[in-house]
Amino acid sequence: MVSLKNTCAGFPASFFLLLVFLLFAGLPPVTAVTALAMTVMLTVVVNARAGWLFGAGYLLVWLSYIVLSALQLAPAPYFTGSVLTS
């Protein structure tokens, strides 16, 4: 039987991996709003440590993507499209 504790740990971990994959696949970094919402939800529902861990982890991944992009070492974007705002 699946416990609530395992669910509260498994869903954010899989969601974190999905967000990291989408970030490196070329989705614009504006989707960080989704990571912020998940961080707030984890802080309220689980505990503050889980929220801080998720938020800090995504921030480090996002910063590494920025650095890799500046050094032109980031993977080529898979999702290419026009920017909706100018």
C-alpha positions as CSV (number, residue, x, y, z in Angstrom):
1,M,0.0,0.0,0.0
2,V,1.3,3.5,-0.9
3,S,1.7,5.7,2.1
4,L,1.1,9.5,2.1
5,K,4.8,10.0,3.1
6,N,6.0,8.2,-0.1
7,T,3.6,10.1,-2.2
8,C,4.7,13.5,-0.7
9,A,8.3,12.5,-1.5
10,G,7.8,10.9,-4.9
11,F,5.6,13.5,-6.7
12,P,7.9,16.5,-6.0
13,A,11.0,14.5,-7.0
14,S,9.4,13.4,-10.3
15,F,8.1,16.9,-10.9
16,F,11.5,18.4,-10.3
17,L,13.1,16.0,-12.8
18,L,10.4,17.0,-15.3
19,L,11.0,20.7,-14.8
20,V,14.8,20.2,-15.2
21,F,14.3,18.2,-18.4
22,L,12.0,20.8,-19.8
23,L,14.4,23.6,-18.9
24,F,17.3,21.9,-20.7
25,A,15.0,20.8,-23.6
26,G,14.4,24.5,-24.5
27,L,11.3,25.6,-22.7
28,P,11.7,29.2,-21.7
29,P,12.9,29.9,-18.2
30,V,9.6,31.7,-17.5
31,T,8.3,28.3,-16.5
32,A,10.1,28.9,-13.2
33,V,6.8,30.2,-11.9
34,T,5.6,26.6,-11.8
35,A,8.7,25.7,-9.7
36,L,7.9,28.6,-7.4
37,A,4.3,27.4,-7.0
38,M,5.5,23.9,-6.2
39,T,7.9,25.3,-3.6
40,V,5.2,27.1,-1.9
41,M,2.9,24.1,-1.9
42,L,5.7,21.9,-0.5
43,T,6.4,24.4,2.2
44,V,2.7,24.6,3.3
45,V,1.8,20.9,2.9
46,V,4.9,19.0,3.8
47,N,7.3,21.2,5.7
48,A,9.6,24.2,5.2
49,R,12.7,22.0,4.7
50,A,11.1,20.3,1.7
51,G,10.1,23.6,0.1
52,W,13.6,25.1,0.6
53,L,15.2,21.9,-0.8
54,F,13.0,22.0,-3.9
55,G,13.4,25.7,-4.5
56,A,17.1,25.8,-3.9
57,G,17.7,22.8,-6.1
58,Y,15.7,24.3,-9.0
59,L,17.5,27.6,-8.6
60,L,20.9,25.8,-8.8
61,V,19.8,23.9,-11.9
62,W,18.5,27.1,-13.5
63,L,21.7,29.0,-12.7
64,S,23.8,26.1,-14.2
65,Y,21.7,26.4,-17.3
66,I,22.4,30.1,-17.5
67,V,26.1,29.5,-17.1
68,L,26.1,26.7,-19.7
69,S,24.2,28.9,-22.1
70,A,26.7,31.8,-21.6
71,L,29.6,29.4,-22.3
72,Q,27.6,28.0,-25.3
73,L,27.7,24.5,-23.8
74,A,24.0,24.1,-23.2
75,P,22.2,21.5,-25.3
76,A,20.4,22.7,-28.4
77,P,16.8,23.5,-27.6
78,Y,14.3,20.8,-28.6
79,F,11.2,23.1,-28.2
80,T,11.9,26.0,-30.6
81,G,9.2,28.5,-31.3
82,S,8.6,32.2,-31.5
83,V,8.5,34.3,-28.3
84,L,5.0,35.4,-27.5
85,T,6.1,38.8,-26.1
86,S,8.4,41.3,-27.5
